[in-house]
Amino acid sequence: MARMPAEFAKEFKAKGNRFFEIAALLYANPDHQYTQGELAETFDCSTTTISNHIGTMSEWLDRRDGQTTYAWGVDVHDPGHTETTMAVQRFYADLWALLKKHSRTGPGAFALLGFVMLLTGSVVLSIYVGFVLELFAESALPASVYLGTAIVCLFTGVLVTLCSPYMAWISGILWPRLPDSPFEKE
């Protein structure tokens, strides 16, 4: 279920659980119009209680005078936009943490470089396919240049990526056998 916006929780902190349950239902279903009766039946309370709670949260709802249905006001706070924005921010935060962690080691750096090469090769290959299928306007370069570049990037990406586990294996064998401080006098 979608999380309620922080501004909403701060503003209505002392209203109680039922208030937040009503708000959460409306927030999670912004495209559905609820009547007071439906809300009262859903939350097992009177329509007066619903009316009191709805009156308090009216600035968050999409309701005009004389209207008997209630829906979350997406103009005030759009749940879809909020959830999407949070998902994108978390993705990039996780990606950044992963890049920072793995770029500190030799094998990790090779794996990242190989991934970038594979990604580049895939993009250039898709551009080549677009030119071959005449989805794009003509290019100043012949399509074979795009194909060659894509093949080189993909092949190099595979080789560099395969170097990563090999380098980790070699490091696992080599490092325990090296002296702790090879440049100090004994």
N, C-alpha and C positions, 0 to 999 in steps of 0.2 A: 504494500500500500504506500502511496505517496506520503512524504513527510510534510507536515504543516510548515509554512514559512515562519521563520524566527520572529518576524515583526508581529505576526498574529499571536504567537504564544506569549510574547512579552506584554502585548496590549491587554490580553484577556486572561491573565495568570490566575485570578481568584474566582473564576466562574465555575469550576468543577468539571468532573469527568463527562457528564452528559453533554455539556456545552461543546467540549472538544470532540466528542464522538459525532455530534451533528455536523460540526465544522469539517471534521475529517471525511465524513461521508460525502458532503457536498464538494470538498476539495478534490477527492479521488475520482469523482464523477462529474466533471465540470460541464459535460454535454447533456446531462440529464436534468429535467425539470421535476422537482418534487413538490407535492402539495403538502399542506400542514397535516392533513389526515395521514398521508403516507409516512411522514416523518414521525408523527405521534405513534403510529402503529409499529414502526420499525424500532423505536426506542422505548416503547411501552410506557408512555406518559401522556399527559393531556395535551390538547392543542394549545391551551393557554401557556403551558410550559414552553412548547415549541415557539409560540409567538413571542414570548419574553426573550428567549435566547436569540431568535432570528432578529428581533428588534435591536439587540445589542450589537450583533455582527452585521448590520445592514450595509455598512460601507464596503464590506468584503463580498457582498452578494449582488447578483444581477436581478433586480426586481424593480418594477415600475409601480407607481401608485395604482391601486385597484387590481393589481395582478395577484393571483392566488397561488402562483408557483414560485419556487425558489431554486436558484442554481448559483454555483460559485461564479463570481465576477472575474472572468479571465482578463478583462481590461485592467483590473486592479492588480492581480497576481496570477499569471498563467502557469498552472502546474506543469504542463508539457514543456514549456520553455525552461522552467526552473530545473526539472529533472534532467532534461537534455544537457543543460549547461553544467550541472553538477557531474554528470557522467563523463562529459568531455574533459572537464577539469581534473577529475580523478584519473582518467586514462593518461593524460599527459603528465600528471604528478607521478604516477606509477612508472611510466616510461622513463621519465627523467631519473628517478631513483635507480631503476635497472641499469640505465646507461652509466650513471656515476659509479655504481658498484662494480660493473664488469669492465669498465675502462681502466681500472686500477691494476689489472693483471695482464700479463702478456697474452695468455690464451683468450681471455675475455676481449681484449682489444682486437685480436685476429677474428674472433667470432663476430664482433660488431662491424668490423670493416668488411668482412665477407657478406654479412647481411645487407649492408648498404650497397655493395656491388650487385648482389642478386636483385635488390629492389630497383636499382638503376637499370639493370638489364631488362627487367620486366616492363618498366615504363617505356624504355626505348623500343622494345619489341611490340608493345601495344601501339605505339606511334607508327611503326612500320606497317602493322596490320591495317591501321587506319588509312595509310596512304595506298596500300595495295587494294583495299576494298573501296577506294575513292570516297571515303568518308570525310577526308580533309581536303583543303585546297592543295594545289600543287606546291611542292617544295623546291627550293633552289638546289637542294642536294638530291641526288638520285636515291630511290628507295633502298638500293643495295647498301648504301652507306649506313642507313639505319639498321638494316639487318646485320651487317658486319659488326657495328658497334654493340648491338644487343648481344650477339653471340660472344664477343670478347668479354663483355661485362659479366654475362652469366657464367662463362667458363672460369674467369678469374675469381668471381665470387665463390664458386664451388671450391676451387683450389685453396683460396685463403681461408674459407670456413673449415675445410678439412685439415688445415695446418693447426687450428686451435686445439683439437683433442690430441694431436700428435705432439704439439708443444707442451701441453699439460702432462702427457705421459713421460716425455723426455725430462721435464722439470722434476717430476716425481722421482725419477731414477737419479738424476744428476745432483740435485740440491742436498740430499742427505750425505753424499759422499764428498762434498766440498768442505774445506776447512771454514771455521767460523769467521776468522779474520785473516785472509791470505796475505795481506800486505804488511802485517806487523812482524817485527823481529821476535824470534823466539828466545 
